[in-house]
């Protein structure tokens, strides 16, 4: 009788661990082939929020406060390198141009990343917090 109780407990623990495994694996995976939206409010007079589309190979398309830039991310473990090209030169307010420059500097300076559920933090001198769309 004691053997059956332990077998049942062991089976329940294994089942519980099996259910947790996908969530744990997901938190350790960089969200390639998806979109990240910067966790900030829009600038006054705009609904635009910076976002980044990342394909399966790490190519990125970043829409900033005003301009757009393409680039590449390289991820190895919890380290990340972001390389961007030349941004577009759209006509925009000085405030949005300054926001683009600051965002781009912070993005190119990240060195690490961490994911928890739908939140991805790109960590460098300034941490950028992104959310993954849940719809």
C-alpha positions as CSV (number, residue, x, y, z in Angstrom):
1,X,0.0,0.0,0.0
2,X,2.8,2.4,0.9
3,X,4.5,1.7,-2.5
4,X,1.3,2.7,-4.4
5,X,1.1,6.0,-2.5
6,X,4.6,6.9,-3.4
7,X,4.1,5.9,-7.0
8,X,1.0,8.1,-7.2
9,X,2.9,11.0,-5.6
10,X,5.8,10.6,-7.9
11,X,3.5,10.4,-10.9
12,X,1.8,13.7,-9.8
13,X,5.1,15.4,-9.3
14,X,6.3,14.3,-12.8
15,X,3.0,15.5,-14.3
16,X,3.3,18.9,-12.6
17,X,6.9,19.3,-13.7
18,X,6.0,18.3,-17.3
19,X,3.3,21.1,-17.3
20,X,5.8,23.7,-16.1
21,X,8.5,22.7,-18.6
22,X,7.1,24.6,-21.6
23,X,6.7,27.8,-19.5
24,X,10.2,27.5,-18.3
25,X,11.6,26.9,-21.8
26,X,9.6,29.8,-23.2
27,X,11.1,32.2,-20.6
28,X,14.5,31.2,-21.7
29,X,13.8,31.6,-25.4
30,X,14.3,34.9,-27.2
31,X,11.1,35.8,-29.1
32,X,12.4,35.4,-32.6
33,X,9.7,35.6,-35.3
34,X,7.6,38.1,-33.4
35,X,7.0,41.7,-32.4
36,X,8.1,43.6,-29.4
37,X,6.5,46.9,-28.3
38,X,8.4,49.4,-26.1
39,X,6.6,49.7,-22.8
40,X,6.1,53.5,-22.8
41,X,3.4,56.0,-23.3
42,X,3.1,57.8,-26.7
43,X,4.7,61.3,-27.0
44,X,2.2,64.2,-26.7
45,X,0.3,64.6,-29.9
46,X,1.0,61.1,-31.2
47,X,-0.3,57.6,-30.8
48,X,3.0,56.1,-32.1
49,X,5.1,53.8,-29.8
50,X,8.4,52.3,-30.8
51,X,8.2,48.7,-31.8
52,X,10.5,46.0,-33.3
53,X,9.7,43.1,-35.6
54,X,12.2,40.3,-35.4
55,X,12.3,37.5,-37.9
56,X,13.5,33.9,-37.3
57,X,17.1,34.8,-38.4
58,X,17.3,37.9,-36.2
59,X,16.7,40.5,-38.8
60,X,14.9,43.5,-37.2
61,X,12.7,46.3,-38.4
62,X,12.4,49.0,-35.8
63,X,9.8,51.7,-36.0
64,X,10.8,54.5,-33.6
65,X,9.1,57.7,-32.6
66,X,9.5,59.1,-36.1
67,X,11.9,57.1,-38.2
68,X,12.5,53.5,-39.1
69,X,15.7,51.5,-39.0
70,X,16.6,47.9,-40.1
71,X,19.2,45.8,-38.4
72,X,20.2,42.5,-36.9
73,X,20.2,40.9,-33.4
74,X,22.5,38.2,-32.4
75,X,21.6,36.2,-29.3
76,X,23.8,33.7,-27.4
77,X,22.4,32.6,-24.1
78,X,21.4,35.8,-22.1
79,X,23.7,38.0,-24.2
80,X,22.5,40.1,-27.1
81,X,24.1,42.3,-29.7
82,X,22.0,44.8,-31.7
83,X,23.4,46.2,-34.9
84,X,21.4,48.8,-36.8
85,X,21.8,50.5,-40.1
86,X,21.1,54.1,-41.1
87,X,17.6,55.3,-40.0
88,X,15.2,56.9,-42.5
89,X,15.1,60.7,-42.6
90,X,11.4,61.4,-42.2
91,X,10.3,65.0,-41.3
92,X,9.6,65.1,-37.6
93,X,9.6,67.4,-34.6
94,X,12.9,68.0,-32.8
95,X,11.4,66.2,-29.8
96,X,10.7,63.0,-31.8
97,X,14.1,63.2,-33.6
98,X,15.8,63.4,-30.1
99,X,13.6,60.5,-28.9
100,X,14.7,58.4,-31.9
101,X,18.4,59.2,-31.3
102,X,18.2,58.4,-27.6
103,X,16.2,55.2,-28.2
104,X,18.6,54.1,-31.0
105,X,21.7,54.8,-28.8
106,X,20.1,52.7,-25.9
107,X,19.1,49.9,-28.3
108,X,22.6,49.6,-29.8
109,X,24.2,49.6,-26.3
110,X,22.3,46.6,-24.9
111,X,24.4,43.6,-23.9
112,X,22.0,41.3,-22.1
113,X,18.3,40.3,-22.2
114,X,15.8,38.6,-19.9
115,X,12.3,37.4,-20.6
116,X,9.5,36.9,-18.1
117,X,6.1,35.9,-19.6
118,X,5.3,38.6,-22.2
119,X,7.9,41.1,-21.0
120,X,11.4,41.2,-22.6
121,X,14.1,43.4,-21.0
122,X,17.0,44.5,-23.1
123,X,19.7,45.4,-20.6
124,X,22.5,47.9,-21.1
125,X,23.4,51.3,-19.7
126,X,19.7,51.9,-20.0
127,X,17.2,49.0,-19.8
128,X,14.6,48.9,-22.5
129,X,11.4,47.1,-21.5
130,X,9.3,45.6,-24.3
131,X,6.0,43.8,-24.3
132,X,5.0,41.0,-26.6
133,X,1.5,41.4,-28.1
134,X,-0.9,38.9,-26.5
135,X,-3.6,39.1,-29.2
